[in-house]
Amino acid sequence: MADQLVVNAGEETAEAQIKAAAAEEEKGEERPEPTEIEVVAMEQGWVPQEEYDANPDNKGKPWHNAITHVRNQKKVSDSHRKHSKELHRQVEKNNKDLQEFLAGQKDQLTAARKNERAKVLAELHERQDAAVDDENKEEVRKITNEIADLKATDKAEEAVAAAEKVETDETEKASPADAKRNQQIVDKWVADSDYYEDKSNPLSPLLRSHADQISHDIGKANPTWGMDLVLAETDRQVNEIRAQLQPKKEKRTASAAGNGKPATKSERKTSSDLTPDEKKKGLMFVEMGTYKNLQEYTDDLYEQKKEN
């Protein structure tokens, strides 16, 4: 009987030890809930030490607790942010320098083209004077039209250049203020136009129709263009159409591309103010039909002198 009690006691002790060992083992596998700082650190790639040490790639590398890891990551992030800002500033500076360089190149090219046209224009005037002296009406007419075309090209380029200088960033959606500004530009353009609402010009309705369609097509094809640039290009194309529609006497030199307004009565020059060579040239133009009379030629000639 006594022996049986000893056996039972031994079994109970062994079973208790097994349960205690199992409980201890189970307790060791349980991990506490991560703290808030550990959660943040885990989002940045941090792992607990036992997991870190179990990775053979980390052999020889020190493990840091969550607080140290977050601090180190902040230093790295701050460094990257600073470097990114510096890089962004450098890119902006490079872009600005590039734009200034391209603008300078464009200005030089424009000036070179303008100088070249000025030389050609001077040569044309010399040839025109020679043709007048030779009384070669056909040659005078041909050179006169060439001068008009050259000056029209000059004015068109000047208009485009002026429009580009005031062009705003049209890539952004137009605000009410932009829409109002564009309408003001259009209203001024209509008021200054010498063909859009000119009741004295029988071609005005046709030219206005062309202008409406051309400006619509240009704006649709070039959504980043400013209103000034759209209208400048519209004028250029309409003037080309007008040159084909108008009688030859409308294709005059110089101020045919201007506003066509004669000088005021107090300033108006007469044929008596012309030099003998100018009067000779004017009489030939009148005979050719380029001008109605010598006074019209005088008005045009002195308008040219003002422009030059």
Backbone bond lengths (Angstrom), bond angles and torsions (degrees), N, CA, C in turn:
res aa  C-N    CA-C-N  psi(-1)  N-CA   C-N-CA  omega(-1)  CA-C   N-CA-C  phi
1 M - - - 1.459 - - 1.521 110.23 -
2 A 1.273 115.61 -45.99 1.467 121.14 179.91 1.509 110.02 -63.44
3 D 1.366 114.69 -39.65 1.478 117.94 178.50 1.528 111.90 -62.69
4 Q 1.342 116.79 -37.45 1.472 120.76 180.00 1.513 111.37 -64.36
5 L 1.335 118.22 -37.91 1.466 123.04 179.07 1.524 111.25 -64.78
6 V 1.312 115.34 -38.57 1.475 120.03 179.74 1.526 109.83 -64.83
7 V 1.322 116.42 -43.14 1.471 121.09 179.03 1.514 111.00 -61.50
8 N 1.354 116.55 -46.87 1.478 120.36 -179.44 1.533 111.35 -62.04
9 A 1.304 114.84 -40.73 1.478 118.78 179.87 1.519 110.51 -64.31
10 G 1.311 115.84 -37.93 1.473 119.85 179.83 1.520 111.32 -66.13
11 E 1.346 115.79 -41.00 1.465 120.00 179.61 1.525 111.41 -64.25
12 E 1.364 115.17 -41.69 1.458 119.41 -179.67 1.536 110.85 -63.43
13 T 1.355 114.64 -40.88 1.475 119.26 179.88 1.528 110.85 -63.78
14 A 1.348 116.54 -43.48 1.462 121.08 -179.79 1.524 111.07 -63.60
15 E 1.368 114.71 -42.73 1.463 118.81 -179.54 1.524 110.45 -64.59
16 A 1.328 117.14 -38.84 1.470 121.59 179.03 1.525 110.59 -64.84
17 Q 1.333 114.68 -39.21 1.466 118.46 179.28 1.528 111.42 -66.21
18 I 1.353 115.29 -39.13 1.474 119.15 178.20 1.519 110.85 -63.64
19 K 1.338 115.72 -44.84 1.470 120.10 179.06 1.519 111.54 -62.47
20 A 1.327 115.03 -41.08 1.468 119.35 -179.28 1.525 110.73 -65.25
21 A 1.365 114.99 -39.07 1.468 119.06 179.71 1.521 111.02 -67.42
22 A 1.355 114.40 -39.93 1.464 118.92 179.20 1.530 110.99 -64.88
23 A 1.342 114.61 -41.66 1.468 119.45 178.80 1.524 110.77 -63.64
24 E 1.339 114.88 -40.73 1.467 119.10 179.35 1.526 111.12 -64.37
25 E 1.351 113.94 -41.20 1.471 118.89 179.58 1.526 110.69 -65.14
26 E 1.341 115.22 -42.44 1.460 119.71 178.94 1.522 111.14 -64.94
27 K 1.310 116.35 -38.42 1.452 121.89 178.80 1.530 110.72 -64.76
28 G 1.322 116.23 -37.20 1.466 120.56 -179.12 1.512 111.92 -69.05
29 E 1.322 119.42 -28.05 1.456 122.71 179.92 1.523 112.70 -78.74
30 E 1.308 117.49 -19.08 1.449 120.85 -179.90 1.529 109.81 -75.38
31 R 1.356 116.66 137.59 1.457 121.16 178.27 1.521 108.38 -115.56
32 P 1.304 116.67 142.35 1.467 119.09 178.09 1.522 110.72 -70.08
33 E 1.316 115.99 154.99 1.454 121.12 177.39 1.530 109.20 -62.27
34 P 1.348 118.27 136.85 1.470 119.74 -179.25 1.529 110.89 -66.66
35 T 1.291 115.78 146.25 1.461 120.92 177.13 1.535 109.08 -75.02
36 E 1.347 114.74 172.44 1.466 119.18 -179.03 1.524 111.36 -62.11
37 I 1.329 116.27 -41.01 1.465 119.45 -179.83 1.520 111.19 -67.36
38 E 1.344 116.25 -32.84 1.458 119.51 177.56 1.530 111.03 -70.38
39 V 1.327 116.30 -35.84 1.465 119.82 176.84 1.532 109.98 -61.89
40 V 1.343 115.78 -44.74 1.464 120.69 178.16 1.522 110.31 -62.05
41 A 1.351 115.21 -43.10 1.463 119.74 -178.78 1.520 111.44 -65.19
42 M 1.333 116.50 -38.11 1.463 120.29 178.62 1.526 111.43 -62.90
43 E 1.340 116.72 -35.67 1.465 120.26 177.38 1.523 111.27 -65.18
44 Q 1.330 116.09 -20.36 1.461 121.89 179.01 1.526 112.56 -100.31
45 G 1.346 116.09 10.16 1.463 119.61 175.59 1.519 115.59 100.50
46 W 1.313 117.83 2.98 1.470 120.70 -179.68 1.520 110.81 -75.19
47 V 1.355 117.83 147.13 1.470 123.02 176.09 1.532 108.14 -134.22
48 P 1.339 117.03 154.26 1.479 119.84 176.57 1.527 110.48 -59.30
49 Q 1.352 115.43 162.04 1.455 120.02 -171.95 1.521 112.39 -63.34
50 E 1.367 116.97 -43.44 1.458 118.31 -177.11 1.539 110.97 -62.15
51 E 1.333 116.32 -37.07 1.463 120.12 177.75 1.517 110.67 -70.90
52 Y 1.338 115.86 -37.14 1.468 121.24 178.83 1.524 110.49 -64.29
53 D 1.344 115.21 -45.80 1.467 119.78 -177.57 1.525 111.82 -68.77
54 A 1.344 116.15 -26.33 1.463 119.25 -178.99 1.532 112.34 -74.12
55 N 1.325 117.01 -14.31 1.475 121.34 179.88 1.528 109.51 -87.12
56 P 1.323 118.13 115.67 1.470 119.95 -176.74 1.532 112.56 -63.44
57 D 1.322 118.33 -22.66 1.465 120.27 178.71 1.523 112.22 -66.81
58 N 1.330 116.02 -18.57 1.461 119.68 -177.56 1.524 112.84 -94.69
59 K 1.316 116.06 6.71 1.459 119.22 -176.67 1.524 110.06 -61.97
60 G 1.314 115.35 127.84 1.469 120.93 -179.99 1.516 113.72 85.33
61 K 1.300 117.10 -4.65 1.464 120.06 178.83 1.534 109.54 -102.75
62 P 1.318 116.55 134.28 1.477 118.63 -176.58 1.522 112.08 -71.48
63 W 1.321 114.51 142.94 1.471 120.49 174.53 1.517 108.53 -90.95
64 H 1.340 116.77 143.22 1.464 120.89 177.44 1.515 109.30 -118.71
65 N 1.314 115.41 147.92 1.465 118.12 176.83 1.526 109.47 -71.63
66 A 1.330 116.05 173.53 1.457 121.48 -172.89 1.522 112.25 -61.31
67 I 1.319 117.89 -41.11 1.468 120.93 -177.86 1.525 110.76 -63.50
68 T 1.335 116.45 -46.88 1.465 120.77 179.74 1.520 110.44 -63.19
69 H 1.332 116.98 -40.47 1.471 121.35 -179.83 1.532 110.83 -60.66
70 V 1.349 116.80 -45.62 1.462 120.91 -178.99 1.524 110.58 -64.41
71 R 1.345 115.97 -40.79 1.476 119.13 178.57 1.528 110.82 -62.12
72 N 1.324 115.92 -44.23 1.466 119.89 -179.82 1.529 111.45 -63.50
73 Q 1.333 115.58 -41.09 1.459 119.85 179.32 1.525 111.45 -64.72
74 K 1.339 116.01 -35.96 1.464 119.54 178.45 1.522 110.42 -64.12
75 K 1.338 116.09 -41.09 1.464 119.48 178.21 1.528 110.34 -61.41
76 V 1.336 115.61 -42.44 1.462 119.94 179.67 1.531 110.27 -64.95
77 S 1.335 116.64 -43.54 1.466 120.74 -179.52 1.526 110.93 -64.11
78 D 1.323 116.57 -42.43 1.464 120.19 178.26 1.517 111.04 -62.04
79 S 1.330 115.93 -40.16 1.461 120.37 179.49 1.529 110.52 -65.01
80 H 1.337 116.13 -44.43 1.462 120.08 178.47 1.532 111.17 -63.19
81 R 1.325 115.84 -41.14 1.461 120.02 -179.45 1.530 110.47 -63.94
82 K 1.328 116.23 -43.54 1.456 120.52 178.98 1.536 110.77 -62.77
83 H 1.324 114.92 -44.43 1.462 119.46 179.69 1.528 110.45 -63.64
84 S 1.336 116.67 -39.07 1.458 121.11 -179.75 1.529 110.80 -64.08
85 K 1.338 116.42 -42.24 1.460 120.20 178.57 1.524 111.07 -63.71
86 E 1.320 115.94 -43.16 1.465 120.12 179.30 1.532 110.47 -63.50
87 L 1.342 114.78 -40.74 1.460 119.04 179.05 1.526 110.71 -64.96
88 H 1.338 116.13 -41.31 1.461 120.73 179.25 1.527 110.80 -63.02
89 R 1.336 116.17 -42.88 1.467 119.63 178.05 1.530 111.18 -62.43
90 Q 1.333 115.65 -39.83 1.454 119.53 -179.51 1.530 110.89 -66.39
91 V 1.343 115.91 -40.45 1.468 120.06 178.77 1.530 110.10 -63.53
92 E 1.346 116.19 -42.86 1.465 119.67 178.66 1.526 111.25 -61.97
93 K 1.333 115.72 -41.75 1.469 120.22 178.79 1.528 110.70 -63.72
94 N 1.334 115.55 -43.44 1.469 119.39 179.03 1.529 111.28 -62.26
95 N 1.345 115.54 -41.51 1.470 119.32 178.58 1.530 111.38 -63.90
96 K 1.338 115.31 -40.87 1.463 119.92 179.27 1.531 110.49 -64.00
97 D 1.338 115.40 -45.45 1.472 119.89 178.55 1.528 110.79 -60.56
98 L 1.341 115.21 -40.80 1.465 119.28 -179.56 1.524 110.92 -65.28
99 Q 1.337 116.67 -43.37 1.460 120.20 179.73 1.528 111.11 -63.64
100 E 1.337 116.13 -39.92 1.466 119.59 178.23 1.528 110.60 -65.36
101 F 1.337 115.52 -39.71 1.463 119.44 179.13 1.525 110.27 -64.28
102 L 1.347 116.73 -46.26 1.462 120.53 -179.57 1.528 111.02 -63.93
103 A 1.357 115.81 -39.11 1.464 119.12 178.40 1.526 110.56 -63.63
104 G 1.352 115.33 -40.34 1.459 119.33 177.77 1.513 111.88 -63.37
105 Q 1.339 115.57 -42.28 1.463 119.99 178.02 1.524 110.90 -62.99
106 K 1.338 115.06 -40.98 1.462 119.42 -179.68 1.526 110.71 -65.43
107 D 1.356 116.06 -41.31 1.465 119.62 178.96 1.524 110.65 -62.91
108 Q 1.342 115.52 -41.04 1.461 119.19 179.25 1.530 111.13 -63.84
109 L 1.343 114.94 -41.48 1.462 119.09 179.59 1.526 111.10 -65.86
110 T 1.337 116.03 -41.76 1.470 120.28 178.69 1.523 110.84 -63.02
111 A 1.355 115.69 -43.31 1.464 119.74 179.10 1.527 110.93 -63.26
112 A 1.345 115.39 -39.79 1.473 119.40 -179.98 1.526 110.64 -64.48
113 R 1.352 116.14 -42.87 1.465 119.59 178.46 1.527 111.14 -64.25
114 K 1.341 115.94 -39.80 1.454 119.86 -179.77 1.526 110.90 -65.51
115 N 1.341 116.19 -42.18 1.465 119.71 178.00 1.529 111.46 -63.25
116 E 1.327 115.25 -39.53 1.459 119.57 179.58 1.525 110.56 -64.64
117 R 1.353 116.10 -42.23 1.465 119.41 178.84 1.529 110.98 -65.68
118 A 1.343 116.66 -34.91 1.462 119.99 178.59 1.531 110.46 -63.76
119 K 1.332 116.36 -39.38 1.468 120.27 177.28 1.534 110.71 -64.54
120 V 1.342 114.48 -44.72 1.471 118.98 179.76 1.527 110.07 -62.83
121 L 1.351 115.64 -40.52 1.463 119.86 -179.36 1.533 110.95 -63.42
122 A 1.330 116.00 -41.61 1.470 119.43 178.37 1.527 110.96 -62.68
123 E 1.328 116.16 -40.76 1.467 120.16 178.30 1.526 111.07 -64.63
124 L 1.344 115.87 -39.30 1.469 119.50 179.02 1.530 110.96 -64.08
125 H 1.327 116.27 -40.79 1.463 119.47 179.13 1.540 110.30 -64.32
126 E 1.323 116.91 -38.91 1.464 120.03 177.45 1.530 110.47 -63.47
127 R 1.327 115.82 -43.18 1.462 119.75 178.51 1.528 110.94 -66.10
128 Q 1.333 114.99 -36.07 1.460 119.10 179.41 1.534 110.43 -65.14
129 D 1.339 116.12 -44.57 1.470 119.63 178.34 1.530 110.95 -60.88
130 A 1.344 115.64 -40.79 1.463 119.40 179.60 1.522 110.92 -64.40
131 A 1.351 115.55 -39.89 1.466 119.42 179.22 1.521 111.34 -65.52
132 V 1.351 116.06 -36.51 1.470 119.96 177.40 1.528 109.95 -64.63
133 D 1.336 115.79 -43.58 1.476 119.52 178.87 1.528 111.14 -60.81
134 D 1.358 114.73 -36.90 1.467 119.16 179.93 1.526 112.49 -82.97
135 E 1.356 115.93 -2.90 1.464 122.34 -177.43 1.531 111.35 55.53
136 N 1.345 115.27 37.82 1.468 121.82 178.19 1.534 107.71 -92.15
137 K 1.311 116.60 89.41 1.465 121.15 -173.97 1.528 113.05 -62.50
138 E 1.309 117.17 -39.60 1.460 120.54 -178.36 1.532 110.57 -64.26
139 E 1.331 115.95 -41.64 1.468 120.00 179.13 1.521 110.71 -68.01
140 V 1.316 116.82 -39.73 1.471 120.37 177.83 1.523 110.48 -61.05
141 R 1.342 116.02 -44.56 1.466 120.24 179.52 1.540 111.07 -61.93
142 K 1.314 116.75 -43.32 1.457 121.59 -179.58 1.535 111.20 -62.81
143 I 1.331 115.99 -46.50 1.473 119.82 -178.24 1.525 110.68 -68.07
144 T 1.321 116.79 -37.05 1.470 120.57 178.74 1.525 111.14 -59.48
145 N 1.320 116.50 -43.28 1.469 120.45 178.29 1.532 111.59 -66.78
146 E 1.332 116.49 -36.96 1.464 119.95 177.49 1.529 110.81 -63.64
147 I 1.324 116.45 -40.80 1.467 120.50 178.45 1.524 110.28 -63.83
148 A 1.342 116.67 -42.46 1.472 120.83 179.65 1.526 110.61 -61.86
149 D 1.333 117.05 -43.69 1.467 121.05 -179.88 1.520 110.89 -63.73
150 L 1.327 116.55 -41.37 1.463 120.72 -178.67 1.523 110.88 -64.78
151 K 1.317 116.31 -42.07 1.466 119.91 -179.77 1.524 111.34 -70.43
152 A 1.315 116.65 -34.10 1.470 119.82 177.30 1.523 110.18 -64.29
153 T 1.329 117.37 -40.56 1.471 121.57 177.21 1.516 110.53 -62.12
154 D 1.338 115.94 -42.69 1.465 121.43 178.65 1.519 111.20 -58.71
155 K 1.321 116.55 -47.25 1.458 121.39 -178.18 1.527 111.53 -66.24
156 A 1.327 116.86 -37.48 1.463 120.34 179.50 1.519 110.55 -64.83
157 E 1.334 117.07 -42.52 1.470 120.33 179.11 1.518 111.18 -66.24
158 E 1.322 116.94 -38.85 1.460 120.53 178.17 1.532 110.55 -63.52
159 A 1.336 116.39 -39.29 1.467 120.24 179.70 1.527 111.12 -65.71
160 V 1.330 115.99 -42.08 1.470 120.02 179.13 1.528 110.51 -65.37
161 A 1.344 116.85 -42.67 1.459 120.59 179.88 1.521 111.21 -62.96
162 A 1.331 116.24 -41.43 1.464 120.34 179.08 1.523 110.80 -65.10
163 A 1.338 116.35 -38.47 1.467 120.17 179.62 1.519 111.08 -66.90
164 E 1.329 117.44 -38.29 1.459 120.84 -178.82 1.527 111.74 -66.37
165 K 1.328 116.93 -31.53 1.464 119.92 -178.27 1.519 112.12 -67.90
166 V 1.326 116.17 -31.84 1.469 119.36 -178.09 1.528 112.21 -102.68
167 E 1.310 115.83 7.05 1.477 119.25 -177.77 1.520 110.50 -69.66
168 T 1.302 117.81 130.92 1.455 122.88 178.11 1.518 109.96 -94.78
169 D 1.335 116.18 172.79 1.452 120.60 -179.04 1.523 109.42 -74.60
170 E 1.341 115.35 101.87 1.464 120.45 -176.96 1.525 112.32 -87.81
171 T 1.339 118.13 4.48 1.458 119.50 178.75 1.520 111.26 -73.87
172 E 1.334 116.53 -23.45 1.454 119.97 177.45 1.529 109.17 -84.29
173 K 1.289 115.16 154.25 1.456 119.86 179.95 1.527 109.80 -64.27
174 A 1.314 115.80 133.23 1.459 120.07 -176.12 1.526 110.48 -64.30
175 S 1.311 117.05 129.13 1.456 122.71 177.11 1.525 108.85 -85.43
176 P 1.343 118.06 169.59 1.465 119.70 176.07 1.528 111.93 -55.81
177 A 1.340 116.29 -36.13 1.466 119.70 178.89 1.527 110.95 -65.35
178 D 1.361 116.12 -39.37 1.465 120.22 177.94 1.527 110.68 -65.96
179 A 1.317 115.96 -41.50 1.463 119.97 179.66 1.531 110.62 -62.82
180 K 1.332 116.01 -40.14 1.460 120.26 178.45 1.527 110.34 -65.54
181 R 1.348 115.63 -41.89 1.467 119.91 179.43 1.528 110.39 -63.19
182 N 1.336 117.19 -43.83 1.461 120.52 179.12 1.527 111.48 -60.75
183 Q 1.339 116.40 -39.89 1.460 120.08 179.60 1.525 110.65 -65.52
184 Q 1.336 115.82 -36.96 1.468 119.82 177.64 1.529 110.48 -64.91
185 I 1.337 115.94 -39.09 1.466 120.69 178.52 1.531 110.07 -63.82
186 V 1.332 115.98 -44.20 1.467 120.31 179.85 1.532 110.47 -63.93
187 D 1.342 116.59 -44.07 1.473 120.09 -179.02 1.527 110.71 -61.11
188 K 1.324 116.27 -42.08 1.472 119.90 179.51 1.533 110.56 -66.85
189 W 1.331 115.05 -39.63 1.467 119.99 179.13 1.526 110.78 -61.88
190 V 1.336 116.38 -43.71 1.470 120.65 178.89 1.527 110.14 -63.02
191 A 1.352 115.92 -42.85 1.465 119.96 -178.47 1.532 111.79 -65.52
192 D 1.345 116.83 -35.29 1.467 121.22 -177.90 1.522 112.95 -86.43
193 S 1.322 117.30 -14.60 1.456 120.43 -174.95 1.533 111.00 -66.18
194 D 1.338 115.21 139.28 1.466 119.41 178.73 1.528 111.16 -97.06
195 Y 1.337 117.28 14.90 1.462 118.59 178.10 1.530 112.98 -143.38
196 Y 1.318 118.85 -20.78 1.468 119.77 -169.81 1.529 112.61 -68.55
197 E 1.338 116.44 -43.12 1.475 119.84 179.26 1.534 110.97 -131.58
198 D 1.321 116.01 40.58 1.462 121.66 -179.93 1.534 109.29 -88.08
199 K 1.316 116.49 99.50 1.470 120.67 -176.48 1.526 112.17 -66.72
200 S 1.331 116.24 -22.27 1.466 119.09 -179.36 1.526 112.09 -80.78
201 N 1.334 115.97 -11.24 1.459 119.98 -178.41 1.529 109.81 -101.86
202 P 1.327 118.44 114.35 1.474 120.38 -178.11 1.532 112.44 -64.23
203 L 1.327 116.82 -17.98 1.465 119.60 179.30 1.526 112.56 -85.34
204 S 1.329 116.64 -7.59 1.468 120.06 -173.66 1.533 114.14 -55.91
205 P 1.350 120.03 -47.73 1.476 119.40 180.00 1.529 112.72 -58.65
206 L 1.337 116.08 -40.83 1.458 119.65 -179.57 1.529 110.63 -68.06
207 L 1.329 116.37 -43.19 1.472 120.23 -179.99 1.518 111.04 -66.53
208 R 1.337 117.18 -36.60 1.459 120.70 177.86 1.521 110.80 -63.75
209 S 1.326 115.95 -41.22 1.461 120.25 177.92 1.529 111.06 -62.06
210 H 1.344 115.42 -43.38 1.468 119.61 176.67 1.527 110.53 -61.48
211 A 1.328 117.34 -43.81 1.468 121.83 -177.56 1.525 111.41 -61.62
212 D 1.343 116.59 -42.78 1.463 120.74 179.78 1.530 111.18 -61.06
213 Q 1.332 116.19 -45.95 1.461 120.23 -178.18 1.522 111.15 -69.76
214 I 1.332 116.92 -42.06 1.468 121.01 -178.38 1.522 110.83 -64.33
215 S 1.343 116.93 -46.27 1.468 119.72 -179.04 1.526 111.09 -63.32
216 H 1.345 116.39 -37.38 1.472 120.04 177.33 1.523 110.76 -63.31
217 D 1.328 116.21 -46.05 1.469 120.39 -178.52 1.528 111.63 -65.68
218 I 1.332 116.63 -39.94 1.472 120.44 179.88 1.525 110.74 -64.82
219 G 1.330 115.96 -46.12 1.464 119.69 179.88 1.522 112.57 -61.87
220 K 1.321 116.40 -37.74 1.472 120.74 179.69 1.521 111.35 -70.38
221 A 1.336 116.59 -38.93 1.468 120.73 -178.23 1.522 112.22 -77.99
222 N 1.341 116.91 -21.99 1.475 120.60 -177.17 1.528 109.66 -131.19
223 P 1.336 117.82 74.10 1.471 121.19 -174.34 1.518 114.28 -63.87
224 T 1.341 118.21 -18.33 1.470 119.93 -179.11 1.532 112.43 -90.97
225 W 1.330 117.44 -3.93 1.468 120.05 -179.63 1.521 110.86 -73.97
226 G 1.320 115.99 143.72 1.451 120.66 173.87 1.529 110.33 -77.28
227 M 1.339 115.87 163.44 1.463 119.91 -178.42 1.518 111.22 -61.84
228 D 1.339 117.47 -36.05 1.471 120.36 179.69 1.534 110.64 -60.09
229 L 1.331 115.07 -44.17 1.461 119.83 -177.65 1.525 111.09 -68.41
230 V 1.337 116.70 -39.80 1.468 120.75 177.92 1.533 110.67 -59.77
231 L 1.329 116.56 -45.39 1.467 120.41 -177.49 1.526 111.65 -71.56
232 A 1.343 116.62 -33.73 1.468 119.38 177.33 1.533 110.75 -64.21
233 E 1.324 116.02 -43.11 1.465 119.82 178.36 1.529 110.39 -69.12
234 T 1.329 116.74 -35.11 1.472 120.79 176.34 1.525 109.84 -60.41
235 D 1.335 116.76 -46.83 1.467 121.01 178.56 1.524 111.27 -59.11
236 R 1.318 115.77 -42.35 1.463 119.29 -178.39 1.524 111.08 -60.78
237 Q 1.340 116.47 -46.69 1.459 119.77 -178.18 1.527 111.77 -70.39
238 V 1.328 117.80 -38.03 1.462 120.39 178.96 1.524 110.16 -66.59
239 N 1.332 117.33 -38.40 1.463 120.54 178.58 1.531 111.69 -63.72
240 E 1.324 116.36 -33.44 1.462 119.65 175.27 1.525 110.42 -65.17
241 I 1.331 116.04 -41.75 1.470 119.96 178.15 1.520 110.04 -66.26
242 R 1.330 116.78 -42.70 1.464 120.89 -178.68 1.527 110.90 -62.54
243 A 1.351 116.28 -38.29 1.460 119.84 -179.66 1.527 111.38 -61.92
244 Q 1.322 116.54 -30.56 1.470 120.70 179.46 1.526 111.93 -80.96
245 L 1.341 116.11 -26.38 1.467 119.82 -176.26 1.514 113.65 -89.86
246 Q 1.342 117.24 -30.44 1.454 120.46 -174.68 1.525 111.88 -75.01
247 P 1.314 117.30 153.72 1.468 120.81 174.77 1.520 109.89 -63.76
248 K 1.303 117.02 161.36 1.454 121.52 -177.52 1.514 112.31 -58.95
249 K 1.318 117.44 -33.07 1.461 118.88 -177.18 1.523 111.40 -65.95
250 E 1.343 116.84 -16.28 1.458 119.80 176.52 1.519 111.39 -80.61
251 K 1.358 116.51 -19.14 1.463 120.22 -179.41 1.514 109.24 -86.55
252 R 1.326 115.62 76.07 1.442 119.66 -177.27 1.522 109.62 -101.76
253 T 1.291 114.96 169.33 1.460 119.14 176.73 1.507 109.29 -74.87
254 A 1.302 115.00 168.80 1.461 123.58 169.90 1.506 114.46 48.49
255 S 1.367 117.44 -105.30 1.453 119.75 -164.92 1.502 114.40 -73.04
256 A 1.353 118.93 4.40 1.468 118.84 172.64 1.506 109.64 -60.44
257 A 1.351 116.93 -27.17 1.470 120.85 177.40 1.509 111.55 -89.11
258 G 1.341 117.83 -3.49 1.450 120.42 -179.96 1.503 111.77 -90.71
259 N 1.360 116.92 -153.52 1.458 118.45 -176.57 1.521 112.53 -86.08
260 G 1.339 116.97 -7.36 1.455 120.06 175.99 1.514 114.53 70.51
261 K 1.343 118.74 6.66 1.452 121.27 -176.75 1.527 109.99 -84.07
262 P 1.316 118.54 130.50 1.463 120.13 178.17 1.511 110.63 -70.85
263 A 1.305 115.98 162.39 1.461 120.39 178.20 1.519 109.38 -66.39
264 T 1.328 116.41 158.78 1.454 120.09 178.44 1.530 109.14 -65.53
265 K 1.333 115.79 162.86 1.456 120.12 -174.02 1.522 111.63 -59.30
266 S 1.331 117.08 -38.89 1.459 120.56 -176.96 1.527 111.60 -70.91
267 E 1.351 118.07 -27.30 1.450 121.45 -177.68 1.529 111.97 -101.11
268 R 1.271 118.46 -9.99 1.458 122.16 -170.40 1.529 111.70 -66.30
269 K 1.322 114.46 128.57 1.452 120.23 176.84 1.526 109.91 -85.92
270 T 1.307 115.65 154.15 1.463 120.31 178.28 1.519 109.17 -119.25
271 S 1.313 115.37 176.48 1.464 119.68 -178.08 1.525 111.82 -63.04
272 S 1.337 116.53 -20.96 1.466 119.30 178.32 1.523 112.07 -70.55
273 D 1.352 116.55 -16.43 1.467 120.54 178.06 1.522 111.83 -85.80
274 L 1.302 117.59 -7.24 1.465 121.06 -177.42 1.526 110.98 -78.15
275 T 1.319 114.89 147.36 1.459 119.72 171.84 1.527 108.05 -75.69
276 P 1.311 117.55 163.75 1.474 119.21 178.72 1.524 112.72 -56.08
277 D 1.344 117.37 -41.29 1.465 119.87 179.24 1.517 111.32 -66.43
278 E 1.350 116.72 -40.06 1.463 120.56 179.79 1.526 110.29 -65.90
279 K 1.335 115.85 -39.93 1.459 118.92 -179.76 1.532 110.52 -66.72
280 K 1.330 116.11 -38.29 1.460 120.57 178.59 1.528 110.13 -62.43
281 K 1.343 115.13 -45.71 1.460 119.72 179.54 1.531 110.12 -64.03
282 G 1.345 117.23 -41.69 1.465 120.89 -179.58 1.518 112.40 -62.74
283 L 1.305 116.77 -42.42 1.466 119.88 179.49 1.527 111.27 -63.09
284 M 1.344 115.64 -36.65 1.461 118.44 177.63 1.525 110.88 -66.58
285 F 1.339 117.39 -41.38 1.462 121.06 178.68 1.532 110.68 -62.27
286 V 1.348 116.74 -40.22 1.468 120.71 178.89 1.514 109.91 -64.18
287 E 1.314 116.50 -42.81 1.458 121.32 179.62 1.523 111.21 -63.40
288 M 1.351 116.40 -35.40 1.472 121.19 179.73 1.525 112.22 -76.48
289 G 1.342 116.33 -15.93 1.462 119.31 -178.28 1.506 113.92 92.83
290 T 1.348 117.12 4.48 1.470 119.85 178.43 1.523 110.30 -67.34
291 Y 1.321 117.09 -35.77 1.459 123.08 176.46 1.522 108.98 -125.56
292 K 1.339 115.96 151.75 1.463 120.34 -179.93 1.524 111.04 -71.62
293 N 1.327 114.88 -38.81 1.462 119.64 -178.08 1.520 109.04 -154.12
294 L 1.316 115.34 175.90 1.458 120.84 -176.35 1.534 112.20 -68.32
295 Q 1.337 117.09 -29.74 1.462 120.32 178.98 1.535 111.06 -66.65
296 E 1.327 115.86 -40.10 1.463 119.74 178.60 1.531 109.71 -63.07
297 Y 1.320 116.03 -40.93 1.469 120.03 176.53 1.531 110.24 -62.93
298 T 1.323 117.28 -41.14 1.469 121.51 -179.82 1.529 110.73 -62.90
299 D 1.338 116.67 -44.76 1.470 120.58 177.97 1.532 110.39 -57.49
300 D 1.326 115.51 -46.07 1.469 120.32 -177.27 1.526 110.88 -66.49
301 L 1.305 116.52 -41.12 1.459 120.58 -178.20 1.518 111.74 -63.12
302 Y 1.333 117.33 -44.17 1.457 120.22 -178.21 1.531 111.45 -75.65
303 E 1.318 116.88 -24.68 1.467 119.62 172.69 1.517 109.67 -66.19
304 Q 1.343 116.18 -39.79 1.477 121.11 176.63 1.517 110.57 -62.06
305 K 1.324 116.29 -42.94 1.459 120.08 -178.35 1.529 111.00 -62.87
306 K 1.326 116.93 -35.56 1.466 120.25 177.25 1.518 111.16 -65.77
307 E 1.328 115.84 -41.99 1.468 120.37 -179.42 1.523 111.61 -65.12
308 N 1.316 116.09 -34.86 1.461 120.70 -178.22 1.524 112.09 -84.58
